[in-house]
Amino acid sequence: MHSSPTPTTQLPVLLLTGFLGSGKTTLLNRLLREWPRTAVLINEFGAAPVDSLLLERDGIPLMTLSGGCLCCQVKGALAPVLRNLAMDRGKPNRPAFERLVIEASGVASPEPILDTLLRDRWLAARYRLEAVVATVAAPSAEDQLARFPEAQAQVAWADVLVLTQTDLAEPEATAKAEARLAGLAPAAPILRVLTGDIDPASLLARTPAGFRRLPSVAEAPAHGFHSRSVLLPEPLPWPRILATLTDLLARYPALVRLKGVVYLPGERAPVAVHGAGGRLFPPVMLPAREGDDGRGRLVFISAGLPELSGSELAAALAGVASGP
């Protein structure tokens, strides 16, 4: 007869949430430098997986759920993935890991994820929720919290709030963001960070102990976001990529997030691109990896009715490749 797992054998889980473009993957990369024996489950809203390509570490146990968010389309897939991971843990010839980080989609509300972790008895006996950490971008915090209930839910359920991009926001905007966060989650400490530079031990030390309230069993409402994915089979010149993406962000206000990797002529390593809140951030060169196929992938996420079709995106980016 098999005994149930004890608290000491439960796998600690850190749930990383935060709205689109708030720096979740940057923070995750920082955590993985300190926690090399970590398994990662990434949920991507777009159909083309991109976030897994943005991780700096190679060889970690990595799972991806794409094509929806954990609060709706792929919710039913979360429990089986967690069950398989728990059953594989400790088997011979399997990667050893001591923690699981779940990076939720930027449009995901945390409730259904917590519901799966805390209400499923089999999973609750094998996983221990360590902390819910939410990233919030200071420049766009007020607008996103006012417009999107998902952003509010991410903050309200957080144990710790990580305020990012404070170097890009005016001091008054940062102060207003902190006041808004304190109103939504008065018990959660607020940590300011730049480029994900945070000590994981310090982050967990700020997590309050005690009982955790369970989410409502009600179904999560439809979120109203749409994604478009574009595959770039050939390397493209960076100046024209920059001009095209900047123009798209300016012309389409509902385009709340773009992300992906692109390849430049003569370069084997990919370049990560990010845009949010109408701003395109500086590109970041990623290390070349074995198995890279040399094809770029971009995901565009819009709020409300889709005002930019996949064919329009493909046409705009095809113009990049054929431009003068």
C-alpha positions as CSV (number, residue, x, y, z in Angstrom):
1,M,0.0,0.0,0.0
2,H,1.4,3.4,-1.0
3,S,1.4,6.2,1.5
4,S,0.3,9.7,0.7
5,P,3.1,12.2,0.1
6,T,4.1,14.2,3.1
7,P,4.5,18.0,3.2
8,T,8.3,17.5,2.9
9,T,7.9,15.6,-0.3
10,Q,5.5,18.0,-1.9
11,L,6.9,19.9,-4.8
12,P,6.9,23.7,-4.2
13,V,5.1,25.7,-6.8
14,L,5.5,29.4,-7.6
15,L,2.7,30.8,-9.7
16,L,4.0,33.8,-11.8
17,T,1.2,36.0,-13.1
18,G,1.1,39.5,-14.6
19,F,-0.5,41.4,-17.4
20,L,0.8,41.4,-21.0
21,G,4.3,43.0,-21.2
22,S,4.8,43.3,-17.5
23,G,8.1,41.4,-17.4
24,K,7.1,37.9,-16.3
25,T,9.6,36.1,-18.6
26,T,12.4,38.5,-17.5
27,L,11.7,37.7,-13.9
28,L,11.5,34.0,-14.7
29,N,15.0,34.1,-16.3
30,R,16.3,35.7,-13.1
31,L,14.8,33.1,-10.9
32,L,16.2,30.3,-13.0
33,R,19.7,31.6,-12.6
34,E,19.3,31.0,-8.9
35,W,17.1,27.9,-9.1
36,P,18.7,25.7,-11.7
37,R,16.8,22.6,-10.6
38,T,13.4,24.0,-11.6
39,A,10.7,22.7,-13.9
40,V,8.8,25.3,-15.9
41,L,5.3,25.2,-17.2
42,I,4.6,28.1,-19.6
43,N,1.1,29.0,-20.8
44,E,1.0,31.1,-23.9
45,F,-2.1,32.7,-25.3
46,G,-0.9,32.7,-28.9
47,A,-0.9,29.6,-31.0
48,A,2.8,29.9,-31.9
49,P,4.9,29.1,-28.8
50,V,7.4,32.0,-28.2
51,D,8.0,32.4,-24.5
52,S,9.9,29.1,-24.3
53,L,12.4,30.5,-26.9
54,L,13.0,33.5,-24.6
55,L,14.3,31.5,-21.7
56,E,18.1,31.9,-21.1
57,R,18.6,28.4,-19.6
58,D,18.7,25.3,-21.7
59,G,18.0,21.7,-20.6
60,I,15.4,22.5,-17.9
61,P,12.2,20.4,-17.7
62,L,10.0,22.6,-19.8
63,M,6.3,22.2,-20.7
64,T,4.2,24.6,-22.8
65,L,0.4,24.9,-23.1
66,S,-0.4,27.2,-26.0
67,G,-3.4,28.4,-28.0
68,G,-5.3,29.8,-25.0
69,C,-5.0,30.8,-21.4
70,L,-5.2,28.5,-18.3
71,C,-8.4,30.3,-17.2
72,C,-10.4,29.1,-20.2
73,Q,-9.5,27.2,-23.3
74,V,-6.7,25.0,-21.9
75,K,-7.8,24.8,-18.3
76,G,-8.7,21.1,-18.7
77,A,-5.2,20.4,-19.8
78,L,-3.5,21.7,-16.7
79,A,-4.4,18.9,-14.3
80,P,-3.2,16.1,-16.6
81,V,0.1,17.9,-17.2
82,L,0.6,18.3,-13.4
83,R,-0.3,14.6,-12.8
84,N,2.2,13.4,-15.4
85,L,4.9,15.7,-14.0
86,A,4.3,14.3,-10.5
87,M,4.4,10.7,-11.6
88,D,7.6,11.3,-13.6
89,R,9.4,13.0,-10.7
90,G,12.1,10.8,-9.3
91,K,12.0,8.2,-12.0
92,P,15.4,7.0,-13.4
93,N,16.8,8.9,-16.3
94,R,14.4,11.8,-15.7
95,P,15.7,15.4,-15.1
96,A,15.8,16.1,-11.4
97,F,14.0,19.2,-10.2
98,E,13.1,20.7,-6.8
99,R,10.5,23.3,-7.7
100,L,7.9,24.1,-10.4
101,V,7.3,27.6,-11.7
102,I,4.0,28.1,-13.7
103,E,4.1,31.2,-15.9
104,A,0.5,32.0,-16.7
105,S,-0.6,33.8,-19.8
106,G,-0.8,37.6,-19.5
107,V,-4.6,37.5,-20.0
108,A,-5.2,34.7,-17.5
109,S,-6.9,35.3,-14.2
110,P,-5.3,33.2,-11.4
111,E,-8.5,31.7,-9.9
112,P,-8.8,28.6,-12.1
113,I,-5.1,27.8,-11.7
114,L,-5.4,28.0,-7.9
115,D,-8.6,26.0,-8.1
116,T,-6.8,23.2,-9.8
117,L,-3.8,23.3,-7.4
118,L,-5.8,23.6,-4.2
119,R,-9.0,21.7,-4.8
120,D,-7.8,18.6,-6.6
121,R,-6.9,16.3,-3.7
122,W,-4.5,14.2,-5.7
123,L,-2.5,17.3,-6.8
124,A,-2.8,19.0,-3.5
125,A,-1.1,16.0,-1.9
126,R,1.8,16.3,-4.3
127,Y,2.2,20.1,-4.9
128,R,2.6,22.9,-2.3
129,L,1.7,26.4,-3.5
130,E,4.7,28.4,-2.4
131,A,3.7,31.9,-3.6
132,V,1.6,33.8,-6.1
133,V,3.8,36.5,-7.6
134,A,2.3,39.1,-10.0
135,T,4.4,41.5,-12.1
136,V,3.0,45.0,-12.8
137,A,4.5,47.4,-15.3
138,A,4.7,50.9,-13.8
139,P,4.2,52.9,-17.0
140,S,0.9,51.1,-17.9
141,A,-0.4,50.0,-14.5
142,E,-3.2,52.6,-14.1
143,D,-4.5,52.1,-17.6
144,Q,-4.4,48.3,-17.5
145,L,-6.0,48.1,-14.1
146,A,-8.8,50.4,-15.1
147,R,-9.5,48.6,-18.4
148,F,-9.0,44.9,-17.7
149,P,-10.5,42.8,-14.9
150,E,-7.9,40.2,-15.5
151,A,-5.1,42.6,-14.5
152,Q,-7.1,43.4,-11.3
153,A,-7.6,39.7,-10.5
154,Q,-3.8,39.1,-11.0
155,V,-3.1,41.8,-8.4
156,A,-5.8,40.8,-6.0
157,W,-4.7,37.2,-5.7
158,A,-1.0,37.9,-5.4
159,D,1.1,37.2,-2.3
160,V,3.8,39.5,-3.6
161,L,3.7,42.3,-6.2
162,V,6.7,43.1,-8.4
163,L,6.6,46.6,-9.9
164,T,8.7,46.6,-13.1
165,Q,9.9,49.2,-15.6
166,T,10.0,52.0,-13.0
167,D,12.9,53.5,-15.0
168,L,10.4,54.1,-17.9
169,A,7.7,55.8,-15.7
170,E,7.5,59.2,-14.2
171,P,7.9,59.2,-10.4
172,E,4.3,60.4,-10.1
173,A,3.0,57.5,-12.2
174,T,5.0,55.1,-10.1
175,A,3.5,56.5,-6.9
176,K,0.0,56.3,-8.3
177,A,0.6,52.7,-9.4
178,E,1.7,51.8,-6.0
179,A,-1.3,53.4,-4.4
180,R,-3.6,51.6,-6.8
181,L,-1.9,48.2,-6.0
182,A,-2.1,48.9,-2.3
183,G,-5.9,49.4,-2.6
184,L,-6.4,46.2,-4.6
185,A,-4.0,44.0,-2.5
186,P,-3.4,45.7,0.9
187,A,-1.7,42.7,2.4
188,A,0.8,42.1,-0.5
189,P,4.2,43.7,-0.3
190,I,5.3,45.7,-3.4
191,L,8.9,45.2,-4.6
192,R,10.4,47.6,-7.2
193,V,12.7,45.8,-9.6
194,L,14.7,46.7,-12.8
195,T,15.3,44.0,-15.5
196,G,14.1,41.3,-13.2
197,D,17.0,41.9,-10.7
198,I,15.6,40.4,-7.6
199,D,16.8,37.9,-5.0
200,P,14.5,34.8,-5.1
201,A,15.1,34.2,-1.3
202,S,14.0,37.8,-0.6
203,L,11.0,37.3,-2.8
204,L,9.8,34.2,-1.0
205,A,10.6,35.8,2.4
206,R,8.0,38.4,1.7
207,T,5.3,35.7,1.2
208,P,2.8,35.7,4.1
209,A,2.2,32.4,5.9
210,G,-1.1,31.0,6.9
211,F,-4.3,29.8,5.4
212,R,-5.1,30.7,1.7
213,R,-8.6,31.5,0.6
214,L,-9.9,29.3,-2.2
215,P,-11.2,30.9,-5.4
216,S,-14.9,30.7,-6.4
217,V,-15.8,27.6,-8.4
218,A,-17.7,29.9,-10.8
219,E,-16.5,29.7,-14.4
220,A,-14.1,32.5,-15.5
221,P,-15.7,35.0,-17.8
222,A,-14.6,35.3,-21.4
223,H,-11.6,37.6,-21.6
224,G,-12.1,39.3,-25.0
225,F,-8.5,39.0,-26.2
226,H,-7.4,37.8,-29.6
227,S,-4.1,36.6,-30.8
228,R,-2.5,36.5,-34.2
229,S,0.7,34.6,-35.0
230,V,3.1,35.1,-37.9
231,L,5.9,32.8,-39.0
232,L,8.9,34.5,-40.6
233,P,10.7,31.9,-42.7
234,E,13.6,34.1,-43.8
235,P,15.9,36.5,-41.9
236,L,14.8,40.1,-42.0
237,P,16.8,43.4,-41.7
238,W,16.4,45.0,-38.3
239,P,15.8,48.6,-39.4
240,R,12.8,47.6,-41.4
241,I,11.5,45.3,-38.6
242,L,11.8,48.2,-36.2
243,A,9.9,50.6,-38.5
244,T,7.1,48.1,-39.3
245,L,6.5,47.0,-35.7
246,T,6.6,50.6,-34.4
247,D,4.1,51.6,-37.0
248,L,1.7,48.8,-36.2
249,L,1.8,49.7,-32.5
250,A,1.0,53.3,-33.3
251,R,-1.8,52.6,-35.8
252,Y,-3.6,50.0,-33.8
253,P,-4.4,51.1,-30.2
254,A,-6.0,47.7,-29.4
255,L,-2.7,46.0,-30.0
256,V,-1.7,45.6,-26.4
257,R,1.2,43.2,-26.8
258,L,3.6,41.9,-29.4
259,K,6.4,39.5,-28.7
260,G,8.6,37.0,-30.5
261,V,12.0,36.1,-31.9
262,V,13.4,37.2,-35.3
263,Y,16.6,36.3,-37.2
264,L,18.8,38.9,-38.9
265,P,20.8,38.4,-42.0
266,G,24.2,36.9,-41.3
267,E,23.4,36.1,-37.6
268,R,22.9,32.6,-36.3
269,A,21.5,33.7,-32.9
270,P,17.9,35.0,-32.7
271,V,16.8,38.4,-31.4
272,A,14.0,38.8,-28.9
273,V,11.5,41.6,-29.6
274,H,8.8,42.9,-27.2
275,G,6.2,45.6,-27.4
276,A,3.5,46.7,-25.1
277,G,1.5,49.9,-24.2
278,G,2.3,51.4,-27.6
279,R,6.0,51.1,-27.0
280,L,8.6,48.8,-28.7
281,F,11.3,47.8,-26.2
282,P,15.0,47.5,-27.2
283,P,15.9,44.2,-28.8
284,V,17.8,41.5,-26.9
285,M,20.2,39.1,-28.5
286,L,19.6,35.5,-27.4
287,P,22.1,32.7,-27.4
288,A,22.2,30.4,-30.4
289,R,20.9,26.9,-29.5
290,E,21.1,23.5,-31.1
291,G,18.0,22.7,-33.0
292,D,17.0,26.3,-33.8
293,D,15.3,26.3,-37.1
294,G,16.2,29.8,-38.1
295,R,12.6,30.9,-38.5
296,G,11.2,33.9,-36.7
297,R,7.9,33.9,-34.8
298,L,5.9,36.8,-33.7
299,V,2.7,36.9,-31.7
300,F,0.3,39.9,-31.6
301,I,-2.4,40.2,-28.9
302,S,-5.2,42.7,-29.1
303,A,-8.0,43.6,-26.7
304,G,-11.6,43.8,-27.7
305,L,-12.7,43.2,-31.3
306,P,-9.8,42.2,-33.5
307,E,-8.8,45.1,-35.6
308,L,-5.8,43.5,-37.2
309,S,-6.1,40.3,-39.1
310,G,-3.4,37.7,-39.6
311,S,-3.3,38.4,-43.3
312,E,-2.7,42.1,-42.7
313,L,0.1,41.3,-40.4
314,A,1.6,38.9,-42.9
315,A,1.4,41.5,-45.6
316,A,3.0,44.2,-43.5
317,L,5.9,41.9,-42.5
318,A,6.3,40.6,-46.1
319,G,6.8,44.3,-47.0
320,V,9.7,44.4,-44.5
321,A,11.4,41.6,-46.4
322,S,10.9,43.1,-49.8
323,G,11.3,46.7,-48.9
324,P,14.2,48.9,-50.3
